[in-house]
Amino acid sequence: MARNVLEKSDEDLRALREAGLSLLYIGPESGDDLTMQRIAKGGDFAEHVEAARRAHAAQMELSVIALLGIGMERSREHAEATARLVTEMDPEFFSALTVTVNPGTPLHKLEARGKFAVPEISELLGELRTMVDLARPTDAMFRTNHASNHLPLAGRLPRDRAKLVSLIDAALDGKIPLRPNYFRGL
């Protein structure tokens, strides 16, 4: 989506807004350029930031989507860079989904060759914790209510940051039950 925004002129974006388009979903999935290259995201950190700037200039709201578990061995870099990207994009909505491997996809082929594995739940929650703790949007509705996630959360960043981090820590400590796999809609 970032490239789609960048392919439009400022006049095109304003015309779309005047025609009623008020919310853009942009799914960089990661803020880490290497991770975005690996998953063929079709954009980099700077392009996503520029797309967000131009969308905001056209008076559009943004919903930014991150993907837990896609960073592979770059889990920490992925989580930290994604938090920085969310800060720079400054969306009104921010959500995280958990990577799912579907048959026939490039990710499934990597998994079959031993080059990808969905991380353990604790690592996924660690990525989530890092993103929530480090992201600094002005005022964003944050959710992990997608069926792919182990821990459904909702709150506003930055207002509810401490509460959200506390809930993630409690889940990591086994004090909050996680969504069972059979409820995860995979």
VEXDRENKE-443462 format. One line per 10 residues: their letters; for each residue z, y, x of C-alpha. Coordinates in Angstrom, 2 decimals. Each point is the difference from the previous one (the first is absolute). Layout:
<rs>
a) Z/Y/X; ...
</rs>
This chain:
<rs>
marnvleksd) 0.00/0.00/0.00; 0.65/2.45/2.85; -3.65/-0.14/1.02; -1.06/0.44/-3.63; 2.02/3.22/-0.13; -1.40/1.16/3.34; -3.56/-0.62/-1.19; 0.51/2.52/-2.82; -0.32/3.72/0.50; 2.91/2.25/-0.91
edlralreag) -2.06/1.16/-2.98; -0.51/-3.64/-1.09; 3.75/-0.64/0.18; 0.76/3.13/-2.03; -2.61/-1.03/-2.58; 1.56/-3.46/-0.28; 3.39/1.62/-0.52; -1.39/2.34/-2.66; -1.58/-3.03/-1.70; 3.46/-1.56/-0.30
lsllyigpes) 0.54/-2.05/3.16; 3.57/0.89/0.90; 1.25/-3.04/1.97; -1.62/-1.73/2.97; 1.12/-3.39/1.25; -0.42/-0.33/3.74; 0.93/-3.30/1.61; 0.09/0.39/3.76; 2.29/-3.07/0.01; 1.15/0.99/3.49
gddltmqria) 0.33/3.11/2.09; -0.61/-1.96/3.19; -3.61/0.52/1.10; -0.19/-3.41/1.72; 1.20/-1.75/-3.15; -2.50/1.95/-2.12; -2.79/-1.07/2.37; 1.08/-3.65/-0.17; -0.08/-0.03/-3.79; -3.26/1.99/-0.12
kggdfaehve) 1.63/2.75/-2.02; -2.81/2.42/0.61; 1.97/3.00/1.13; 2.67/1.07/2.41; 3.23/2.01/-0.06; -1.74/3.36/0.41; -2.59/-0.71/-2.69; 2.69/-0.96/-2.51; 1.95/3.17/0.76; -3.14/2.11/-0.42
aarrahaaqm) -0.87/-1.73/-3.28; 3.50/0.74/-1.29; -0.22/3.64/1.08; -3.32/0.46/-1.77; 1.18/-1.76/-3.16; 3.11/2.18/-0.13; -2.15/3.09/0.55; -1.98/-1.06/-3.09; 3.31/-0.17/-1.93; 0.00/-3.82/-0.23
elsviallgi) 3.08/-2.15/0.30; 0.03/-2.98/2.36; 1.30/-3.52/-0.26; 0.20/-1.65/3.43; 0.26/-3.76/0.35; 1.38/-1.85/3.04; -0.25/-3.74/0.62; 3.04/-1.83/1.32; -0.76/-2.81/2.43; -3.50/1.04/1.05
gmersrehae) 1.04/1.24/3.46; 0.19/-3.51/1.46; 1.67/0.18/3.42; -0.05/3.82/-0.32; 2.52/-0.03/-2.84; 2.17/2.77/1.45; -2.97/2.19/0.96; -1.52/-0.58/-3.44; 3.19/0.99/-1.84; 0.72/3.07/2.12
atarlvtemd) -3.58/1.26/-0.07; -0.20/-0.56/-3.75; 3.12/2.12/-0.47; -1.61/2.75/2.11; -3.21/-0.25/-2.02; 1.88/0.28/-3.30; 1.78/3.06/1.39; -3.31/1.61/1.01; -1.80/-0.90/-3.23; 2.98/1.24/-2.07
peffsaltvt) -0.86/-1.94/-3.17; 1.59/0.40/-3.41; 0.18/-3.80/-0.29; 0.60/-2.58/2.73; 0.07/-3.75/-0.50; 0.14/-3.10/2.13; -1.56/-3.35/-0.80; 0.41/-3.26/1.91; -3.00/-1.62/1.67; -1.32/-3.07/-1.77
vnpgtplhkl) -2.51/-2.40/1.50; -2.70/-0.97/-2.49; -2.45/-2.87/0.59; -3.41/1.02/1.28; 1.10/3.37/1.37; -0.24/1.10/3.65; 3.81/-0.14/0.16; -0.08/-3.61/-1.20; -2.46/-0.82/2.78; 2.33/1.62/2.56
eargkfavpe) 2.90/-1.99/-1.40; -1.99/-3.25/0.22; -0.71/0.72/3.69; 3.69/0.69/0.67; -0.61/3.72/0.54; 1.97/1.23/-3.01; 3.08/-1.08/-1.89; 1.88/1.83/-2.73; 3.23/1.12/1.66; 3.42/-1.28/-0.99
isellgelrt) 1.70/1.87/-2.85; 2.49/1.59/2.40; -2.86/1.52/2.02; -1.71/1.27/-3.16; 3.25/1.61/-1.12; 0.45/1.43/3.50; -3.40/1.68/-0.24; 0.92/1.33/-3.42; 3.30/1.35/1.31; -1.74/1.77/2.89
mvdlarptda) -2.59/1.57/-2.28; 2.60/1.25/-2.49; 2.37/1.21/2.70; -2.62/1.88/2.04; -2.48/1.32/-2.60; 0.54/3.67/-0.82; -2.15/0.97/-2.98; 1.00/3.21/-1.75; 0.75/-1.77/-3.31; -1.56/-3.37/-0.75
mfrtnhasnh) 0.67/-2.64/-2.61; 0.48/-3.20/2.02; -0.42/-3.50/-1.42; -0.26/-3.60/1.06; -0.38/-1.35/-3.52; -3.30/-1.79/0.66; 0.13/-3.73/-0.73; -0.68/-0.80/3.68; 3.34/1.43/1.13; 3.23/-1.88/0.58
lplagrlprd) 2.22/3.02/-0.72; -0.94/2.32/-2.87; 1.26/3.53/0.64; -0.52/3.42/-1.51; 1.19/3.45/0.98; -1.06/3.35/1.35; -0.46/0.83/3.64; 1.79/1.77/1.56; 2.66/0.32/-2.72; 0.75/-3.74/-0.35
raklvslida) -0.64/-1.02/3.62; 3.61/-1.01/0.77; 0.27/-2.05/-3.20; -3.32/-1.76/0.62; 0.86/-0.81/3.63; 3.39/-1.30/-1.15; -1.67/-2.29/-2.54; -2.41/-1.33/2.64; 2.93/-0.60/2.37; 1.86/-1.85/-2.76
aldgkiplrp) -3.05/-2.18/-0.61; -0.29/-0.70/3.73; 3.68/-1.02/-0.04; -0.60/-2.36/-2.95; 2.12/2.11/-2.38; -2.87/0.74/-2.38; -2.17/-2.79/-1.38; -3.70/0.19/0.77; -2.82/-0.63/-2.44; -0.77/-3.74/0.08
nyfrgl) -3.50/-0.96/1.13; -0.85/-1.41/-3.43; 0.53/3.52/-1.46; -2.01/1.75/2.67; -3.33/-0.31/-1.81; -1.88/-1.34/2.98
</rs>
